[in-house]
Amino acid sequence: MASVFALLVPATASAVPAGAEHPPAVVDTHDSEQTDQEIRTFWTPERREEALRNPAKAPAPRPAPGRTARSSAPPHDVTASAPARGFAASTPLSPANAAPGMPVSQEAPTGPGYNVVGKLYFFTPGGEPSHCSAASIVTANKNTIWTAGHCVHQGDGSGDAGWNKHFLYVPGYSRGAEPLGEWTAARQFAPSAWTQDGDAYEADVAAVVLNPRLDGNLEDVVGFALGYQFTENRTDYANSAVMGYPGEGYQRSDLDGERLMYCAGDTTDAFPLNPFDDRITFDCDMGKGASGGPFVWGPENDPRIVGTASHVTTDDAGQRTNDDLFSSEHGSYAAAVINTANGA
């Protein structure tokens, strides 16, 4: 069986040990080719509606070609981490501490803390409007969102031609409402293991640095940014949540991409008997459109990204077979991307 669509696919990075066959964590970057005003003008109501009907798709997950081993970094070796900013007991991100075992997604509660997640509109290289999910993440520039690699690049080895375009981010989006307005993209970052090889085992991750607005950077306006915990070989995060804007779901017909949804529970190792596969999995029915949504773990005042909604399992007919929701491992590749974005 293979997954055939995506959701719906300042810290120092530790070096890859000598002799390991894990490929180097090279990050590709791409500057937006449109100005802030051109992007805003481009997104007419008709194009947004079309994007809602066409949530992002990704290739079947696969490791990089020829990779037979991975980094020999010891388990739980922290590769990159940073605490969240702006969260307090008065504005908790409560799904991160909700009762475990909620594979059926629920609409997220209202509250300022939930504006840290938003909808990401874009156009594919072929000219199709589409959408993913994304979240504000702590960076030095205070103007960066975290999402899946397939939300910014096709992952097909096409180089510059494979980058998506016309990125428009709407934090706190809900049923057409935009409580904090819109933000446009200035630069995109993704591992070359994704852009060149489509490696969804470890590299379906991305960051997007946004254009500043007159009223401040994203984190200043939203008031919150998720921290991160990008750790080699770790997959177990108890009392976590995954959030996003699914346009469809497993055995669901009521999801339309218009609402922020979440599942709560524990993350696990997708294939514990396979030492070369440390993808993170979450029991959650969210499907296409939730791509790029954060897997969040930590206390109410310090919620951190530990994974990103990437892909699901389907049968040969392309039908989803269970409620497993996968993230690429967030280790050296995720660390390289956030470190590069921190320097932007």
N, C-alpha and C positions, 0 to 999 in steps of 0.2 A: 504494500500500500504506500501511497505517497501523498504528500500535501501539495495541492496545486494552486492554492491561492493564499494571499495574505489577508490579514484582517483589515488583514483579512480580506519576508520573507519578507583650587590649584594644588594638584597632587602630582607626584612623579611616578611614572610607570616603571615597574620593575623590568629588568632586562630578561630576555629569553636565555635560559642557561645554555652554555656552550654544548654543542652536540645534539641539541634537541632539533627535531625535524619540523617543529611548529614554524610556519612561515612568519617573516617579520611583519610587524603591525604597521604597515605603511598606510597613510591616510591621503586620500584624494580630495581636492577642494575644487569648488567651482563658483565663480562669481555670477550673480544674477545678471542677465543680459538686458533687463528692463529696469527703468527707474521706478521709484516708489509710486509716483503719480500714474505712470503707465500701467502698473499692475492693478492699482485701485480702479482705474477706468475700465480695464479689461473685464473685471468681474461683474458683469451685468446680472440682474436677477435670473434671467433665463439660463445663463451659464452655471450659476450656483445650483439651480434646480437640476440641471443635467448632471452636475458633479455628484449630487446626492443619489442619483439613480445609478451611479457608476463607481462604487467604492473600489479602492485599490486592490490590484491583483499581484501575485508574485509567483515565480517559478517554484517547482517542487524543491524542498530543502535538500541540500547536498553539501558534503564537505568539499573543501578545495581540492582540485585534481591532484592526484599523486600523494596526498597526505596520508601517511600510515602511522604517525605518532604525533604526540602533542607535547606541549611544554612540560618539563619535569618539575615545574614549580610545586612546592608542597601544598597540600590542601589548606584552604582558608588563608592563603597568603594574600593579603590585601594589596591589590594592584593600584587602585585609586579610590579615594573616598573624600567626602566633604559633607558637613552638616547642612541641614535645610536652613532657610532663612525666612523669618516673618511669622512662623507658626507659634501659637501659644494656646493655653487652655481655653481661651475665649473664642478661638477660631480653629478648632481641630479639624483634621482630615480624618473623620471618624471611621471610614471603611477600613483603614489600615489596622484598626483594632476592633472590628466588628466580629460577631460570632462566626467561628469557622464553619466551613461546610456549606457554602452558598454557591453551588454551581449554576443555579438559575439567576441570571443577572437581574438586578433591581435598579430602579432609577435612583441616582445619587441624591442625597439630601441637598437642599439649598443652603447657601452660606458662602461668605467670601473666600474661604479656603479652597473651595472647589473651582474657583476661577483659575487655579494653577494648571488645569487641564483645558484643552480647547480643540477646536476643529481646524484641520490644515487642508486648505484647498490648493490644488495645483493642476497643471496640464501635463499630460504625458508627452514624450517626444513626438508621438503620432498625432497630437492635437486633440486628445480626448480629455475633457474636464473630469476630475476625480477628487477624492478626498480621503484623508487619513485622520488619525488622532495624534496629539502631541502634548507635551507638558513643559512648563517653564522649569529650567534646571539651573542650579547655582553655577555661575561662572564669573570670572573677573569683570567681564563687560556688562553683566546684569541684563543681557539682551539675547538669550539663547534658549531654544527649545530642543527637546530630545524626542526622537521618533525612530521609526524603523528605516533601515537602509533602502528597502524597496519603495519607500514613500518619497525618496529623493532621486534614486537612480534605478534603471531597469535591471542592473545586475547581470548584464549579458555580454560584457566585454566590449561594448561599443564606444568606450571612452567618453569624450565630451558629448558625443551625439546621444548618449544614453541618459543624460540628466533631465529630470523633470523641470518645469518652468512655471512662471507666474504664481509663485507661492504667496498665499494669503492666509494668515493665522488669526483665528478669532477666539481669544480666551473666554471661557465661561459661556460659550454658545449654548443656547437652549431654545428650541422651537422658533428659530429665526431671530431671537433676541440676541443682541450683541452688547452686553452691559459695559464692556470696557473698550469697545471699538475694534479696529482691525490693525494688523501689523503686516508689513511686507518683508520679504527675505532679501538679505544682502549677499549671503554666501552660504554654501552647503558643504558639509563634510561627511565622508563615508569611507570605511576601510577599502583599500584596493581589493582585499579578499572578497568584498561584496561586489564592487563595481566591475571587477574583471572576472571573478569566478563564481559569483552568486552563492557564496558560502553562507547558508542560513544556519549552520551549526554554531558558528562563532561570530559571524560578521554582519548580520542583518540589523545594523545599528546606524544611527546618523544623528548629526546635530545641525541645526540651522541657526545662523546668526541673523537677527532681524535688523531692519533699518530703524534708527532711533526716531522718536516722534518729538514734537515740540514740548509735550508735557512730560517727557522723561523716557527712560528705558523701560522695557517690559516689566522687570522685577519691581521697579519703583511704582509703576502704575497698578500692577496687580497686587503688590504688597507681599507676595509669597514666591518662593522658588523651592522646588524639591531638591534635597541633597542627593547623593549617590553613594553606592557601595558596589564597586566593580571588582570582583574577587575571583581569581582563578580557581576553578574546580569546585566552587561552592554552588549548591543548588537548593539547599534547605533553608527556607525563611518562613517561620511560623507566624500566624496571625497577620497575613498580608492581604493585599487587595489588588485587583487589576481594574483599570478604568478606561473608558473609551466611548466612541460614538458608533455603535454597530448598526449597519443597515440591514443585517440579517443575522440569524443565529441558529444553533442546533435545535431542531424541533420547535422553532419559534416562527411566528408569522406576524408579530406585532412590532418588530424593530424597524425603524425608518431612518436612522442616522440623525434624528433631530434632538435626541436626548442623551445626556451624559449618564451612562450606566456603569455598574460595578458588580464584581463578584468578590466574595471574601473567603479566605481559607488559607491553606498552607501550600507553598511551592514545593515541588519534589524534583528529583532527578528523572528526566524523561526515560532514560535507559540505564539503570544502575549497574547492569552487568556489562555494559560497553564502556571501557575506560577512555575511548576516543570520542565519546558523545556526552557532553555535559550541558545539553540544552535543558532549560528550565521549563517545567510544565505546571499548569494551573487548571483545576477543574472549573470550567466556565463555558457557558453556551454562546458567548459573544462571537460574531463572525465578521465578515468583510465590513470595513468601515472603522472597526476598532483597531486596525493596524496602527502601530506606533504608540498605542496607549501604554501608560507606565504600569509596570508591576511595582507596587509600593510596599515598603516594609519599614517598621520602626515605631517609636512612641509618637504620641500626638504632636509633640513639639519638635520632632525631628524625623519626619517621614522622608524616606530615601528611595530613589529608583534602584531596583536590583535586576530588572528585566524589562522587556518591551514586547508587546503583542506582535507576533510575526506570522504564524501559520497554524494550520490544523491538519488532521489526518482525514484522507478521503479514500474511497474505494476506486476501482478501475473505471467506474462510470462517473467519477467526479463528485460523488455524494459523500458528505461528511458522515463518519462512522461513530463518533463519540464526542464527548464534551471537552476533550483535552485541548488546551490552548497553549501553544509553544512560544518560548522566547529563545533567541540565540543566547549562548552563554555570555554573560557580561563580565569578561575578563580583560585580557591584554588589548583586544581590539577596541572594546568600549573605552578603556582607559586612554588609548592613543587618540581616539576621536575627541574625548572631552579635554585632554591636554592640549590638543591642537586648537580647539575652539577657544580655550582659555587664552591663547596667545593672539587671537584675532582682534 
